[in-house]
Amino acid sequence: MEEPELLALSLLSVTLNYDGWTIPWYHWMLSLAYKTPIRDFYSLRERSPYGLKNAALRAKVAKSMQRQGDSEIGAASLSMHHIFEAWALARYVTKNIATIKADCLLIHAIDDDISTTANADLVYSGVSSPRRRKIFLDDCYHVITMDNERDLVARETQYFFEEAAELNRDRLNEANVPIALRPRHQQSPAFRK
């Protein structure tokens, strides 16, 4: 999971555990169902509030889902295969979280309907990043880039990346200089031949 050139990450509504208040009580049984032929037929339908606290946006998304089967926030339903892949990715990330060394900005809604703030806390305490920032929002649900505090999310994300670029200016300048233009002592041995 280590990306040596990766300097900063913006982690929005991190979901490693589906533990929000709209997750069905039977969600733990889906992993059992995946081992049966049901996995080819079952899908989990999106339902209100669709990750949105904003009532007007929620109504727009509901209308799109009914008409087209998808909307600005994604598909109207998730297949068992997609759910299982998301779980597998979450397990992998959780297992390898300490290998993340890039600066991390975590933004999460306090009332997230899909995943609780425990997900952001887990990432915040688990990464090896020297620079971490965690922001909790109080006027939105899961889809924080569209909901009531989207402007704050955009502003904080921009600020975080600008700050990361400033703090890593020397590394960024070094990375942007083509290898052929670097002084000979900075070129890799394979390139010198």
C-alpha positions in Angstrom: 0.0 0.0 0.0 3.0 2.3 0.1 3.3 4.8 -2.7 6.6 6.5 -2.4 5.6 9.5 -4.5 2.2 9.9 -2.7 2.5 12.9 -0.4 -1.1 13.4 0.9 -4.5 11.7 1.0 -7.9 13.1 1.5 -10.1 10.3 3.0 -13.7 11.3 2.9 -16.4 9.3 4.7 -14.0 6.3 5.2 -16.0 3.1 5.4 -14.1 0.1 6.7 -17.0 -1.2 8.7 -20.6 -0.7 7.6 -22.0 0.3 11.0 -24.1 3.3 10.2 -27.7 3.8 11.3 -29.3 2.8 7.9 -27.4 -0.4 7.5 -29.9 -3.3 7.8 -29.7 -5.5 10.9 -29.1 -8.6 8.8 -26.1 -7.2 6.9 -23.8 -9.7 8.8 -25.7 -12.5 7.1 -24.7 -11.2 3.6 -21.2 -12.8 3.9 -22.9 -16.2 4.5 -25.3 -15.6 1.6 -22.3 -14.8 -0.7 -21.2 -18.4 -0.4 -24.4 -19.6 -1.9 -26.0 -19.1 -5.4 -28.0 -16.2 -3.8 -25.0 -14.0 -4.6 -25.9 -14.1 -8.3 -29.4 -12.7 -7.7 -29.5 -10.6 -4.6 -28.7 -6.9 -4.6 -29.0 -4.3 -1.8 -31.2 -1.4 -2.9 -30.3 2.1 -2.0 -32.9 3.8 0.1 -33.7 7.1 1.7 -31.8 9.1 3.0 -29.3 8.1 0.2 -26.5 9.4 2.3 -27.9 13.0 2.1 -29.3 15.1 5.0 -30.3 17.8 2.5 -34.0 17.1 1.8 -34.0 18.8 -1.6 -31.0 16.8 -2.8 -32.4 13.6 -1.4 -35.7 14.1 -3.4 -33.7 14.8 -6.6 -31.6 11.6 -6.0 -34.8 9.5 -5.2 -36.4 10.7 -8.5 -33.3 9.9 -10.5 -33.0 6.4 -8.9 -36.7 5.6 -9.7 -36.4 6.9 -13.3 -33.0 5.8 -14.4 -31.8 3.2 -11.9 -28.9 5.5 -10.8 -28.2 9.1 -9.8 -25.5 11.6 -9.0 -24.5 9.5 -6.0 -24.3 6.2 -7.8 -26.4 3.1 -8.6 -29.8 2.4 -7.2 -28.6 -1.1 -6.0 -25.4 -2.8 -5.2 -24.9 -6.4 -6.2 -23.5 -9.0 -3.8 -20.3 -9.1 -5.8 -19.8 -5.3 -5.3 -20.6 -5.6 -1.6 -18.2 -8.5 -1.1 -15.4 -6.7 -3.0 -15.9 -3.6 -0.8 -15.6 -5.8 2.3 -12.5 -7.5 0.9 -10.9 -4.0 0.3 -11.9 -2.9 3.8 -10.2 -5.9 5.3 -7.0 -5.4 3.2 -6.8 -1.7 4.2 -7.5 -2.5 7.9 -4.7 -5.1 7.9 -2.2 -2.8 6.1 -3.2 0.5 7.5 0.1 1.1 9.3 1.9 1.2 6.0 0.2 4.4 5.0 2.8 7.2 5.5 1.3 10.0 3.4 -0.2 13.0 5.1 -3.9 12.2 5.8 -7.0 14.4 6.0 -10.0 12.6 7.3 -13.4 14.2 7.0 -16.4 12.3 8.3 -20.0 13.2 9.2 -21.0 12.7 12.9 -24.4 11.4 11.7 -23.1 9.3 8.8 -25.8 6.8 7.8 -23.4 4.3 6.4 -20.4 4.3 8.7 -19.9 5.7 12.1 -17.0 8.0 13.1 -15.3 5.0 14.6 -14.1 4.3 11.0 -12.3 7.7 10.8 -10.9 7.1 14.4 -9.6 3.7 13.3 -7.8 5.2 10.3 -6.5 8.2 12.2 -5.0 6.1 14.9 -3.8 3.3 12.6 -1.9 5.2 9.9 1.9 6.0 10.2 1.4 9.4 8.8 3.5 12.2 10.4 0.8 14.7 9.6 -2.9 13.8 10.2 -6.0 15.9 10.5 -9.5 14.8 11.3 -12.6 16.9 10.8 -16.1 15.8 12.0 -19.1 17.5 10.3 -22.5 18.0 12.0 -24.8 18.9 9.2 -24.6 16.1 6.7 -24.7 12.3 6.2 -22.4 10.0 4.2 -22.1 11.8 0.9 -20.2 14.8 2.3 -19.1 16.1 -1.1 -22.8 16.8 -2.1 -24.5 17.4 1.2 -25.0 20.5 3.3 -21.3 21.0 4.2 -19.8 20.3 0.7 -18.2 23.8 0.5 -16.4 23.2 3.8 -15.3 19.8 2.6 -13.9 21.3 -0.7 -12.2 24.2 1.2 -10.6 22.0 3.8 -9.4 19.5 1.2 -7.9 22.3 -0.9 -6.2 23.9 2.1 -4.8 20.5 3.2 -3.3 19.7 -0.2 -1.9 23.3 -0.6 -0.3 23.0 2.8 1.1 19.5 1.9 2.5 20.9 -1.3 4.1 23.8 0.6 5.6 21.5 3.2 7.0 19.1 0.6 8.0 21.7 -2.0 11.6 20.4 -2.3 10.4 16.8 -2.8 7.8 18.0 -5.4 10.3 20.0 -7.3 12.7 17.1 -7.4 9.9 14.8 -8.6 8.9 17.1 -11.4 12.4 17.4 -12.9 12.9 14.8 -15.7 15.6 12.3 -14.8 17.7 13.3 -17.9 17.8 16.9 -16.6 18.9 16.1 -13.1 22.5 16.4 -12.2 24.4 13.1 -13.0 24.9 12.2 -9.3 21.1 12.2 -8.9 20.4 9.8 -11.8 19.8 6.2 -11.0 22.7 3.8 -11.9 20.6 2.1 -14.6 20.0 5.4 -16.3 23.8 6.3 -16.4 24.7 3.5 -18.8 
